[in-house]
């Protein structure tokens, strides 16, 4: 499993902003690149980190467990 710092950065930004579009802007990526990074992270971890509610992404239990570790990275 090869998790990149960019994937972690995108995860934290999405957790903070609640939307991929806003998160992408904050880390200077396109929306599609941020979505891809988040999708790859979830695939590598074999777990969903967010519940998708319309256009909003809400941290689920797995995401809440990962967030403090990601912030410390």
KAFENRA-V373202 format. One record per backbone hydrogen bond with DSSP energy under -0.5 kcal/mol. NH is the residue of the N-H (numbers start at 1). CO is the residue of the C=O. If there is no record, write none. Layout:
nh=[NH,NH]
co=[CO,CO]
//
This chain:
nh=[3,8,9,10,11,12,13,14,15,16,17,18,23,24,25,26,27,27,28,29,34,35,36,37,38,39,40,41,42,43,44,45,46,47,51,52,53,53,54,56,57,58,58,60,64,65,66,67,68,69,70,71,72,73,73]
co=[1,4,5,6,7,8,9,10,11,12,13,14,19,20,21,22,23,24,25,24,30,31,32,33,34,35,36,37,38,39,40,41,42,42,58,50,51,56,52,53,18,51,56,49,60,61,62,63,64,65,66,67,68,69,70]
//
